[in-house]
Amino acid sequence: MDIKVVLEKDEDGVFVATVPALPGCISQGKTEKQALKNIKEAIELHVHTLAEDGIPLSGKKQAKETLVSVAL
């Protein structure tokens, strides 16, 4: 299963990984590779915990992504 992950570099140079489909699922690493390794583990634990608690995974939201052109 592929899950969308967002990687951002914070002001301290640490890579922060979040999962839009799993609110609260967040991890970090000194490198992109480490952050991705850590978020993979975080996703597995997050989903496992939801299952243990009987909480279903939420379905895909009906959100649409698009681009908007602005003049600067």
Biopython code that builds the backbone (N, CA, C, O; Angstrom):
import numpy as np
from Bio.PDB.StructureBuilder import StructureBuilder

atoms = [
    (1, "MET", "N", (0.847, -1.175, 0.000)),
    (1, "MET", "CA", (0.000, 0.000, 0.000)),
    (1, "MET", "C", (0.894, 1.239, 0.000)),
    (1, "MET", "O", (1.823, 1.340, 0.800)),
    (2, "ASP", "N", (0.614, 2.162, -0.883)),
    (2, "ASP", "CA", (1.352, 3.425, -0.925)),
    (2, "ASP", "C", (0.573, 4.485, -0.153)),
    (2, "ASP", "O", (-0.639, 4.622, -0.321)),
    (3, "ILE", "N", (1.269, 5.223, 0.684)),
    (3, "ILE", "CA", (0.659, 6.273, 1.484)),
    (3, "ILE", "C", (1.426, 7.569, 1.245)),
    (3, "ILE", "O", (2.655, 7.590, 1.304)),
    (4, "LYS", "N", (0.697, 8.645, 0.977)),
    (4, "LYS", "CA", (1.316, 9.948, 0.729)),
    (4, "LYS", "C", (1.952, 10.477, 2.014)),
    (4, "LYS", "O", (1.317, 10.522, 3.068)),
    (5, "VAL", "N", (3.221, 10.878, 1.901)),
    (5, "VAL", "CA", (3.974, 11.445, 3.016)),
    (5, "VAL", "C", (4.483, 12.815, 2.579)),
    (5, "VAL", "O", (4.923, 12.984, 1.442)),
    (6, "VAL", "N", (4.423, 13.774, 3.467)),
    (6, "VAL", "CA", (4.928, 15.114, 3.197)),
    (6, "VAL", "C", (6.210, 15.304, 4.007)),
    (6, "VAL", "O", (6.220, 15.132, 5.226)),
    (7, "LEU", "N", (7.285, 15.661, 3.314)),
    (7, "LEU", "CA", (8.576, 15.925, 3.955)),
    (7, "LEU", "C", (8.877, 17.412, 3.915)),
    (7, "LEU", "O", (8.772, 18.048, 2.867)),
    (8, "GLU", "N", (9.252, 17.960, 5.060)),
    (8, "GLU", "CA", (9.639, 19.368, 5.129)),
    (8, "GLU", "C", (10.893, 19.491, 5.982)),
    (8, "GLU", "O", (11.060, 18.768, 6.964)),
    (9, "LYS", "N", (11.755, 20.395, 5.607)),
    (9, "LYS", "CA", (12.953, 20.652, 6.390)),
    (9, "LYS", "C", (12.652, 21.825, 7.318)),
    (9, "LYS", "O", (12.276, 22.904, 6.861)),
    (10, "ASP", "N", (12.817, 21.610, 8.628)),
    (10, "ASP", "CA", (12.487, 22.686, 9.562)),
    (10, "ASP", "C", (13.657, 23.661, 9.721)),
    (10, "ASP", "O", (14.704, 23.501, 9.094)),
    (11, "GLU", "N", (13.462, 24.664, 10.563)),
    (11, "GLU", "CA", (14.467, 25.721, 10.726)),
    (11, "GLU", "C", (15.778, 25.220, 11.327)),
    (11, "GLU", "O", (16.805, 25.891, 11.225)),
    (12, "ASP", "N", (15.746, 24.041, 11.956)),
    (12, "ASP", "CA", (16.958, 23.461, 12.527)),
    (12, "ASP", "C", (17.640, 22.487, 11.575)),
    (12, "ASP", "O", (18.658, 21.888, 11.924)),
    (13, "GLY", "N", (17.085, 22.323, 10.370)),
    (13, "GLY", "CA", (17.671, 21.428, 9.384)),
    (13, "GLY", "C", (17.226, 19.984, 9.515)),
    (13, "GLY", "O", (17.763, 19.104, 8.842)),
    (14, "VAL", "N", (16.249, 19.734, 10.374)),
    (14, "VAL", "CA", (15.710, 18.384, 10.576)),
    (14, "VAL", "C", (14.575, 18.156, 9.586)),
    (14, "VAL", "O", (13.766, 19.053, 9.347)),
    (15, "PHE", "N", (14.513, 16.959, 9.011)),
    (15, "PHE", "CA", (13.434, 16.618, 8.092)),
    (15, "PHE", "C", (12.249, 16.081, 8.887)),
    (15, "PHE", "O", (12.372, 15.113, 9.638)),
    (16, "VAL", "N", (11.101, 16.727, 8.707)),
    (16, "VAL", "CA", (9.871, 16.342, 9.401)),
    (16, "VAL", "C", (8.943, 15.690, 8.389)),
    (16, "VAL", "O", (8.677, 16.245, 7.323)),
    (17, "ALA", "N", (8.452, 14.503, 8.735)),
    (17, "ALA", "CA", (7.555, 13.750, 7.860)),
    (17, "ALA", "C", (6.185, 13.656, 8.498)),
    (17, "ALA", "O", (6.058, 13.286, 9.665)),
    (18, "THR", "N", (5.153, 13.994, 7.725)),
    (18, "THR", "CA", (3.776, 13.875, 8.190)),
    (18, "THR", "C", (2.976, 13.073, 7.169)),
    (18, "THR", "O", (3.370, 12.932, 6.011)),
    (19, "VAL", "N", (1.844, 12.553, 7.631)),
    (19, "VAL", "CA", (0.974, 11.744, 6.780)),
    (19, "VAL", "C", (-0.407, 12.396, 6.771)),
    (19, "VAL", "O", (-1.155, 12.271, 7.740)),
    (20, "PRO", "N", (-0.753, 13.094, 5.679)),
    (20, "PRO", "CA", (-2.048, 13.782, 5.634)),
    (20, "PRO", "C", (-3.242, 12.859, 5.907)),
    (20, "PRO", "O", (-4.229, 13.296, 6.499)),
    (21, "ALA", "N", (-3.169, 11.604, 5.489)),
    (21, "ALA", "CA", (-4.284, 10.675, 5.669)),
    (21, "ALA", "C", (-4.394, 10.156, 7.104)),
    (21, "ALA", "O", (-5.410, 9.569, 7.476)),
    (22, "LEU", "N", (-3.347, 10.373, 7.910)),
    (22, "LEU", "CA", (-3.343, 9.889, 9.296)),
    (22, "LEU", "C", (-2.978, 11.041, 10.226)),
    (22, "LEU", "O", (-1.826, 11.158, 10.644)),
    (23, "PRO", "N", (-3.945, 11.890, 10.551)),
    (23, "PRO", "CA", (-3.656, 13.028, 11.432)),
    (23, "PRO", "C", (-2.965, 12.574, 12.722)),
    (23, "PRO", "O", (-3.390, 11.615, 13.368)),
    (24, "GLY", "N", (-1.903, 13.278, 13.076)),
    (24, "GLY", "CA", (-1.157, 12.937, 14.283)),
    (24, "GLY", "C", (-0.002, 11.989, 14.029)),
    (24, "GLY", "O", (0.805, 11.750, 14.927)),
    (25, "CYS", "N", (0.093, 11.447, 12.832)),
    (25, "CYS", "CA", (1.191, 10.543, 12.486)),
    (25, "CYS", "C", (2.322, 11.397, 11.942)),
    (25, "CYS", "O", (2.251, 11.906, 10.823)),
    (26, "ILE", "N", (3.371, 11.547, 12.749)),
    (26, "ILE", "CA", (4.472, 12.437, 12.413)),
    (26, "ILE", "C", (5.776, 11.825, 12.907)),
    (26, "ILE", "O", (5.796, 11.130, 13.923)),
    (27, "SER", "N", (6.852, 12.084, 12.193)),
    (27, "SER", "CA", (8.167, 11.627, 12.608)),
    (27, "SER", "C", (9.204, 12.570, 12.021)),
    (27, "SER", "O", (8.862, 13.528, 11.327)),
    (28, "GLN", "N", (10.459, 12.300, 12.299)),
    (28, "GLN", "CA", (11.517, 13.170, 11.802)),
    (28, "GLN", "C", (12.814, 12.395, 11.661)),
    (28, "GLN", "O", (12.917, 11.247, 12.093)),
    (29, "GLY", "N", (13.801, 13.036, 11.050)),
    (29, "GLY", "CA", (15.121, 12.441, 10.903)),
    (29, "GLY", "C", (16.126, 13.489, 10.482)),
    (29, "GLY", "O", (15.764, 14.546, 9.966)),
    (30, "LYS", "N", (17.391, 13.186, 10.708)),
    (30, "LYS", "CA", (18.455, 14.122, 10.325)),
    (30, "LYS", "C", (18.614, 14.191, 8.816)),
    (30, "LYS", "O", (19.072, 15.202, 8.285)),
    (31, "THR", "N", (18.233, 13.108, 8.110)),
    (31, "THR", "CA", (18.291, 13.071, 6.650)),
    (31, "THR", "C", (16.914, 12.681, 6.124)),
    (31, "THR", "O", (16.068, 12.193, 6.873)),
    (32, "GLU", "N", (16.698, 12.903, 4.820)),
    (32, "GLU", "CA", (15.433, 12.483, 4.212)),
    (32, "GLU", "C", (15.260, 10.976, 4.354)),
    (32, "GLU", "O", (14.176, 10.499, 4.687)),
    (33, "LYS", "N", (16.325, 10.234, 4.102)),
    (33, "LYS", "CA", (16.273, 8.777, 4.184)),
    (33, "LYS", "C", (15.874, 8.321, 5.588)),
    (33, "LYS", "O", (15.041, 7.428, 5.742)),
    (34, "GLN", "N", (16.468, 8.936, 6.603)),
    (34, "GLN", "CA", (16.143, 8.569, 7.982)),
    (34, "GLN", "C", (14.702, 8.956, 8.326)),
    (34, "GLN", "O", (13.996, 8.198, 8.992)),
    (35, "ALA", "N", (14.267, 10.133, 7.873)),
    (35, "ALA", "CA", (12.894, 10.568, 8.141)),
    (35, "ALA", "C", (11.895, 9.618, 7.493)),
    (35, "ALA", "O", (10.872, 9.295, 8.098)),
    (36, "LEU", "N", (12.178, 9.159, 6.259)),
    (36, "LEU", "CA", (11.273, 8.225, 5.582)),
    (36, "LEU", "C", (11.250, 6.866, 6.278)),
    (36, "LEU", "O", (10.198, 6.237, 6.380)),
    (37, "LYS", "N", (12.397, 6.420, 6.751)),
    (37, "LYS", "CA", (12.458, 5.154, 7.500)),
    (37, "LYS", "C", (11.627, 5.278, 8.779)),
    (37, "LYS", "O", (10.862, 4.378, 9.127)),
    (38, "ASN", "N", (11.789, 6.402, 9.468)),
    (38, "ASN", "CA", (11.078, 6.614, 10.731)),
    (38, "ASN", "C", (9.567, 6.752, 10.514)),
    (38, "ASN", "O", (8.784, 6.226, 11.305)),
    (39, "ILE", "N", (9.147, 7.453, 9.450)),
    (39, "ILE", "CA", (7.707, 7.630, 9.226)),
    (39, "ILE", "C", (7.070, 6.316, 8.813)),
    (39, "ILE", "O", (5.901, 6.078, 9.119)),
    (40, "LYS", "N", (7.811, 5.457, 8.125)),
    (40, "LYS", "CA", (7.273, 4.141, 7.775)),
    (40, "LYS", "C", (6.931, 3.362, 9.045)),
    (40, "LYS", "O", (5.864, 2.757, 9.150)),
    (41, "GLU", "N", (7.849, 3.389, 10.002)),
    (41, "GLU", "CA", (7.602, 2.717, 11.282)),
    (41, "GLU", "C", (6.431, 3.375, 12.014)),
    (41, "GLU", "O", (5.592, 2.688, 12.595)),
    (42, "ALA", "N", (6.380, 4.704, 11.982)),
    (42, "ALA", "CA", (5.292, 5.424, 12.653)),
    (42, "ALA", "C", (3.937, 5.081, 12.040)),
    (42, "ALA", "O", (2.950, 4.930, 12.761)),
    (43, "ILE", "N", (3.883, 4.958, 10.713)),
    (43, "ILE", "CA", (2.635, 4.601, 10.032)),
    (43, "ILE", "C", (2.186, 3.208, 10.467)),
    (43, "ILE", "O", (1.016, 2.997, 10.787)),
    (44, "GLU", "N", (3.120, 2.263, 10.476)),
    (44, "GLU", "CA", (2.781, 0.894, 10.869)),
    (44, "GLU", "C", (2.244, 0.854, 12.299)),
    (44, "GLU", "O", (1.247, 0.184, 12.569)),
    (45, "LEU", "N", (2.899, 1.565, 13.209)),
    (45, "LEU", "CA", (2.442, 1.602, 14.604)),
    (45, "LEU", "C", (1.099, 2.314, 14.732)),
    (45, "LEU", "O", (0.234, 1.879, 15.491)),
    (46, "HIS", "N", (0.927, 3.392, 14.000)),
    (46, "HIS", "CA", (-0.318, 4.170, 14.049)),
    (46, "HIS", "C", (-1.502, 3.307, 13.601)),
    (46, "HIS", "O", (-2.533, 3.248, 14.271)),
    (47, "VAL", "N", (-1.332, 2.640, 12.455)),
    (47, "VAL", "CA", (-2.408, 1.799, 11.919)),
    (47, "VAL", "C", (-2.674, 0.617, 12.845)),
    (47, "VAL", "O", (-3.828, 0.247, 13.062)),
    (48, "HIS", "N", (-1.621, 0.027, 13.389)),
    (48, "HIS", "CA", (-1.778, -1.101, 14.322)),
    (48, "HIS", "C", (-2.568, -0.669, 15.562)),
    (48, "HIS", "O", (-3.446, -1.393, 16.034)),
    (49, "THR", "N", (-2.246, 0.511, 16.077)),
    (49, "THR", "CA", (-2.949, 1.026, 17.258)),
    (49, "THR", "C", (-4.410, 1.305, 16.949)),
    (49, "THR", "O", (-5.279, 1.000, 17.767)),
    (50, "LEU", "N", (-4.701, 1.880, 15.785)),
    (50, "LEU", "CA", (-6.099, 2.110, 15.400)),
    (50, "LEU", "C", (-6.857, 0.783, 15.360)),
    (50, "LEU", "O", (-7.988, 0.690, 15.839)),
    (51, "ALA", "N", (-6.227, -0.240, 14.785)),
    (51, "ALA", "CA", (-6.870, -1.551, 14.688)),
    (51, "ALA", "C", (-7.115, -2.142, 16.074)),
    (51, "ALA", "O", (-8.190, -2.683, 16.335)),
    (52, "GLU", "N", (-6.139, -2.042, 16.956)),
    (52, "GLU", "CA", (-6.298, -2.557, 18.326)),
    (52, "GLU", "C", (-7.446, -1.876, 19.051)),
    (52, "GLU", "O", (-8.166, -2.510, 19.822)),
    (53, "ASP", "N", (-7.614, -0.584, 18.802)),
    (53, "ASP", "CA", (-8.664, 0.194, 19.460)),
    (53, "ASP", "C", (-10.003, 0.104, 18.736)),
    (53, "ASP", "O", (-10.990, 0.696, 19.171)),
    (54, "GLY", "N", (-10.034, -0.639, 17.627)),
    (54, "GLY", "CA", (-11.281, -0.798, 16.877)),
    (54, "GLY", "C", (-11.692, 0.443, 16.108)),
    (54, "GLY", "O", (-12.868, 0.619, 15.791)),
    (55, "ILE", "N", (-10.735, 1.300, 15.808)),
    (55, "ILE", "CA", (-11.037, 2.530, 15.079)),
    (55, "ILE", "C", (-10.735, 2.284, 13.603)),
    (55, "ILE", "O", (-9.602, 1.963, 13.246)),
    (56, "PRO", "N", (-11.741, 2.434, 12.749)),
    (56, "PRO", "CA", (-11.502, 2.180, 11.318)),
    (56, "PRO", "C", (-10.645, 3.275, 10.690)),
    (56, "PRO", "O", (-10.652, 4.425, 11.128)),
    (57, "LEU", "N", (-9.914, 2.887, 9.658)),
    (57, "LEU", "CA", (-9.184, 3.888, 8.891)),
    (57, "LEU", "C", (-10.207, 4.732, 8.157)),
    (57, "LEU", "O", (-11.152, 4.203, 7.571)),
    (58, "SER", "N", (-10.023, 6.036, 8.187)),
    (58, "SER", "CA", (-10.960, 6.896, 7.470)),
    (58, "SER", "C", (-10.728, 6.754, 5.982)),
    (58, "SER", "O", (-9.593, 6.606, 5.528)),
    (59, "GLY", "N", (-11.802, 6.800, 5.234)),
    (59, "GLY", "CA", (-11.696, 6.708, 3.775)),
    (59, "GLY", "C", (-11.107, 7.967, 3.191)),
    (59, "GLY", "O", (-10.871, 8.947, 3.898)),
    (60, "LYS", "N", (-10.876, 7.934, 1.915)),
    (60, "LYS", "CA", (-10.323, 9.114, 1.246)),
    (60, "LYS", "C", (-11.346, 10.243, 1.284)),
    (60, "LYS", "O", (-12.536, 10.044, 1.039)),
    (61, "LYS", "N", (-10.851, 11.413, 1.592)),
    (61, "LYS", "CA", (-11.716, 12.587, 1.601)),
    (61, "LYS", "C", (-11.946, 13.031, 0.167)),
    (61, "LYS", "O", (-11.124, 12.786, -0.716)),
    (62, "GLN", "N", (-13.052, 13.673, -0.045)),
    (62, "GLN", "CA", (-13.397, 14.149, -1.382)),
    (62, "GLN", "C", (-12.764, 15.517, -1.621)),
    (62, "GLN", "O", (-13.448, 16.472, -1.988)),
    (63, "ALA", "N", (-11.473, 15.599, -1.411)),
    (63, "ALA", "CA", (-10.763, 16.858, -1.619)),
    (63, "ALA", "C", (-10.164, 16.877, -3.020)),
    (63, "ALA", "O", (-9.788, 15.843, -3.572)),
    (64, "LYS", "N", (-10.089, 18.053, -3.565)),
    (64, "LYS", "CA", (-9.504, 18.216, -4.897)),
    (64, "LYS", "C", (-8.301, 19.136, -4.772)),
    (64, "LYS", "O", (-8.381, 20.200, -4.158)),
    (65, "GLU", "N", (-7.187, 18.720, -5.359)),
    (65, "GLU", "CA", (-6.003, 19.568, -5.386)),
    (65, "GLU", "C", (-5.894, 20.203, -6.758)),
    (65, "GLU", "O", (-6.114, 19.555, -7.781)),
    (66, "THR", "N", (-5.549, 21.483, -6.760)),
    (66, "THR", "CA", (-5.405, 22.200, -8.020)),
    (66, "THR", "C", (-4.364, 23.302, -7.844)),
    (66, "THR", "O", (-3.918, 23.567, -6.728)),
    (67, "LEU", "N", (-3.988, 23.927, -8.916)),
    (67, "LEU", "CA", (-3.049, 25.049, -8.876)),
    (67, "LEU", "C", (-3.800, 26.324, -9.213)),
    (67, "LEU", "O", (-4.722, 26.319, -10.028)),
    (68, "VAL", "N", (-3.397, 27.415, -8.579)),
    (68, "VAL", "CA", (-3.985, 28.719, -8.831)),
    (68, "VAL", "C", (-2.856, 29.670, -9.198)),
    (68, "VAL", "O", (-1.845, 29.736, -8.498)),
    (69, "SER", "N", (-3.021, 30.400, -10.284)),
    (69, "SER", "CA", (-2.015, 31.339, -10.734)),
    (69, "SER", "C", (-2.261, 32.699, -10.089)),
    (69, "SER", "O", (-3.373, 33.224, -10.133)),
    (70, "VAL", "N", (-1.208, 33.267, -9.487)),
    (70, "VAL", "CA", (-1.327, 34.589, -8.867)),
    (70, "VAL", "C", (-0.199, 35.482, -9.379)),
    (70, "VAL", "O", (0.886, 35.002, -9.710)),
    (71, "ALA", "N", (-0.463, 36.762, -9.437)),
    (71, "ALA", "CA", (0.556, 37.740, -9.855)),
    (71, "ALA", "C", (1.264, 38.258, -8.625)),
    (71, "ALA", "O", (0.631, 38.656, -7.647)),
    (72, "LEU", "N", (2.578, 38.250, -8.682)),
    (72, "LEU", "CA", (3.354, 38.765, -7.534)),
    (72, "LEU", "C", (4.150, 39.978, -7.922)),
    (72, "LEU", "O", (4.859, 40.544, -7.089)),
]
sb = StructureBuilder()
sb.init_structure("model")
sb.init_model(0)
sb.init_chain("A")
sb.init_seg("    ")
for serial, (resi, resn, name, xyz) in enumerate(atoms, 1):
    if name == "N":
        sb.init_residue(resn, " ", resi, " ")
    sb.init_atom(name, np.array(xyz, "f"), 0.0, 1.0, " ", f" {name:<3s}", serial, name[0])
structure = sb.get_structure()
